[in-house]
């Protein structure tokens, strides 16, 4: 493979973080089609899960990680970037698995 056709690992990782963001957006939008979910969100109680300022802040922090990693993957030193990508990717995978067991039953 010649040098022009080769894509750097940093660009691949940055693109993967962008893809993660799109999956989150897709899942959130698709979730709004569940009957009554928007009404539950507006009341602040989703089947026992209280929608508080802390809950919303933690959600914002969770969604900020992939956004920041798109940029940080391209600019951080290689060694630190590698460690950060591994740690944060594992954390997001674990959170995604845990989220499967929280909330309402599949509809």
N, C-alpha and C positions, 0 to 999 in steps of 0.2 A: 504494500500500500504506500503510495507516495505521500509526501508531507502535506500537500494541499488537501487531500481527501481525509486526512486524519483529524479526528475530533478529540480535543484534549479532555482528560478526565475531569478537570474542573468544569468545563462546559457541560459535560454529561451529567455531573452531579447537580449543577445549577438547574438544568432542564428537568431532572427528576424531582427536585423540590418544587418547581413550577407545576409539574404534573400532580404532585401531592395536593397543592392548593386547589387545582381544578377538581380533583376528586372530592375534596371537602365541600366545595361549592356545589357540585352536582348532588352530593348526598343531602345537603341542607335543603336545596330547592326541591328535590324529589320528596323529602320528608314533609314538606308543606302540603302535599296532596293527601296526607292522611286526614280523614274526616275529623273535624273538630280540633285539630292540633293548634291552629292559629288562635282559636278562641281560648284554649288552655294556656298558651303562651301569654296572651293578653291579660288573663286573670292572675298570672304569676305562679301557677301551680300546675305542673305537668305530671299527673298521676303520682303525686307525693314528692316530686322533685321541685323544690322551691326556686323560682327564678329571682335571685337577689342580685344586688350590685356586685357582691363577691363572686357569684356564679358567672355573671356576665364579664367581669374583669378577668377571671381565670380563662374563660373562653377566648377573650381577646388576646391574652398572652399566648395561649395554645396556637391560635391562628397566626400570630405574629412571628412565630419561629420559622415556618417555611418561607414566609415573605422575606425575613432577614437573611435566611440561609441562601436564597437565590443570589444575593449580593455578596455575602460574606464568603461563600465558596470560591468566588472569583478573586477576592482581594486578600484573604488571610494567608499567612505563611503556610507552606505545604504541610508541615508536621502537625501544627495546631488545627488546621483545616481537616485533616484526616481524622484526628481524634474527635473533634467536634461533630463531624458528619456521622461517625459511627455511633457516638453516644446519643445524639438527638434522633437519629433514625430509629435506634432501638427503643428509645423512650416513646416516640410516636407510634411505633408498631404495638408496643405494650398498651398504650392508651387506646388505640383503635380496638384492640381485642377486649379491653375492659368495657369500652362503650357498648359493645355488642350485648352485654349483660345488664345494662342500665336502661331504664325508661320503660316504654310500653312494649307489649308483645308485638311480634311482627304482624302486619296487617295484610 
